[in-house]
Amino acid sequence: MPTYSAVARDSKGVTRKQKLTAGSLVEARTALRNQGFFVQEIKEAKSFNMKSFDMKSIEAAMTSVTVKDKAVFSRQFAALVNAGVAMVRGLGVLSEQCTNPKMKKALTEISGDVQQGTNLSDAMRRHPKCFDNLYVSMVQAGEVGGVLDEVLNRLAKLLEDTARLQNQIKSAMSYPVTVGVLATIIFVGMTVFLLPIFASIFTELGTELPLFTQALMGISKFLRSPHLVIPFIFILFAAKMAYDAYYKTPVGRVTMDRVFLNLPLFGDLVQKTATARFCRTFGALTRSGVPILTSLEIVRDTAGNQVIANAVDEARKEIQTGGMISIALQKEKVFPIMAIQMISIGEETGEIDKMLMKVADFYEDEVEQAVKALTSIMEPIMIVFLGGMVGSILLAMYLPMFKVFESIG
């Protein structure tokens, strides 16, 4: 019998890796569920085989499936299902025209599994790098309710909104990052190559270098000394490794994610983005017929911030004991008051999915406005930063010239 490797979460919420032997993937998943585990990912543990080690496998392994790729697939697949095209044929058509190697390979295998009688959601669950728990759960709900085309359209809308939100944040960060990199390159280039030439000329003229010029010459000497620069780079690399190791710990992740939420300028953007993502994902899951506890588990795992994930988990526990989501979220104090009040109204009226979508629309607009405001603030700051770095080099070169002019006078 084949061996399967699984990533599962126990009743205490601890994620662990499990290996087990079973007759099929379904039997392996059932065995883990009977042991009290919530299966997040499971796949067959394949041994290394040189025959399967080809360029297509390498290309598929090196590429990643983006949110846009999944959104396009969902929209096209929904259109085919709605038009009455057989599922296997639709998957075959989409796999042939897919340009992403990883997605193409996954769709080909999913089509083969479905043709052999496997449910679409179970076939997709075997490819967690292409279709996560959120996607699989909504597809499963669509299969059970007989509304797969509607669910796929909702998935496409959800993924398109997510992609738009990500693009807005990336566009806001691209300008300061680009300017910062250019400023650093210009500063290093002028410090390493240009400043020493002028400094040697002034030294030959017997001019005493000003303190500011001497300071920049010290930086220039440091940057031109490999025996000093290499250990410094190593220290920075070690600090990054230490931060990554600390962030992987439960305490470190909560601590740093809380810091991100309280950052000036960026903290408000992080909170609004997380609120919009939570409401959009939770609303899409509940509207598609996914059980509310399962929906909260999926939202918790896709939160992207451990502080918010913990708040969602507390809300899930509150519901298990007969409580309300809004009360649990209010206790954690990570979501805006207005969002909590609107969720509370949705719970009271029994239309929480509609209210969640309205909250998501509102905060996505808020994120868009916050991104524009942040960009308008960052632009002059980065211009001053760039001008200051270049100006400091020019000032270091011209200050000794003023002393030469004074001595000549």
Secondary structure, DSSP 8 states (H G I E B T S, - for coil): --EEEEEEE-TTS-EEEEEEE-SSHHHHHHHHHHTT-EEEEEEE-----GGG--HHHHHHHH----HHHHHHHHHHHHHHHHTT--HHHHHHHHHHH---HHHHHHHHHHHHHHHTT--HHHHHHT-TTTS-HHHHHHHHHHHHHT-HHHHHHHHHHHHHHHHHHHHHHHHHHHHHHHHHHHHHHHHHHIIIIIHHHHHHHHHHTT----HHHHHHHHHHHHHT-HHHHHHHHHHHHHHHHHHHHHHHSHHHHHHHHHHHHT-TTHHHHHHHHHHHHHHHHHHHHHHTT--HHHHHHHHHHT-SSHHHHHHHHHHHHHHHTT--HHHHHHHHT-S-HHHHHHHHHHHHHT-HHHHHHHHHHHHHHHHHHHHHHHHHHHHHHHHHHHHHHHHHHHHHHHHHHHHHHHHH-
